[in-house]
Amino acid sequence: KEFKMIKPGQGKMNRFDLKWPRGVDDNSSFTFAETIVVTKGDVMGVGGEGNKGKSTFALNLAIENMDDHNVTLVLSENVHRLDERLAHFDWVDIFKPDGGWKFEVIEARGAAEFLDIARERPNNLIIFDWLNVTTDSYKVSDFYETLTKLIDEGVVAVIQQKRSYKDYVVGGEAALDYSSVFLLLRAGKIEVVKAKVYDYFDPNDKMYCFDIIKSGSRFTNIHEVYDCPQCKGKKFYRGEKCGRCYGAGYLFTLEED
């Protein structure tokens, strides 16, 4: 068997200039965007519960990068709502001179079709919204492993469902193992679960609150927050609404228990 030999200079980290979603109305931002390093060939994971901002994140990621990269947005549901949602992106021109969008949109279902798309577009920014796997964690591992082999100079963001009663997505260990970045969306919050490479500060475990406005089209009121030390982010303490965080589950300043 012949092995690929790596020569000096071939192991250089090739950065991918990725722009992250942000609050365009109030200039608020997820500060992890300042430090997380994304490189060509990376796979990123974004897990979240239903109706908690996953598709908002996916759309904004596509639109923030459409002028700098070839972007492919892959939708597995709610395609009939796309035009209505995109109509609220009035802060940016999303159309090409010929009337088409500046990013391509493909409807596909299931891991097999997702991999076919990645195989044909190894240098694109591909956003899968969303990967539906409810059982068989090993299938998630196979999917992520194959995906990492298919991507060349592009980057893939895999949006994946998380059950409300579980801490992570189905096949969570595999999603974390193969992802260079993994973010977790909960109700009004996003957490950096994993950032493998970063520049200025360590963003791992940092958490942010946010609001979503304009029919789910954009983020606003983004702030870094900390889990409430009394209710541990659960919003309730000893059967009642937590009095320390007033039921929010988080605080805006770090406090010791």
Secondary structure, 3 states (H helix, E strand, C coil): CCCCCCCCCCCCCCECCCCCCECCCCCCECHHHHCECCECCCEEEEEECCCCCHHHHHHHHHHHHCCCCCEEEEECCCHHHHHHHHCCCCCCCCECCCCCECCEEEECCHHHHHHHHHHHCCCCEEEEEEECCCCCHHHHHHHHHHHHHHCCCCEEEEEEECCCCCCCCCCHHHHHHHCCEEEEEECCEEEEEEECCECCCCCCCCEEEEEEECCCCEEEEEEEEEECCCCCCCCEECCEECCCCCCCCEECCCCCC
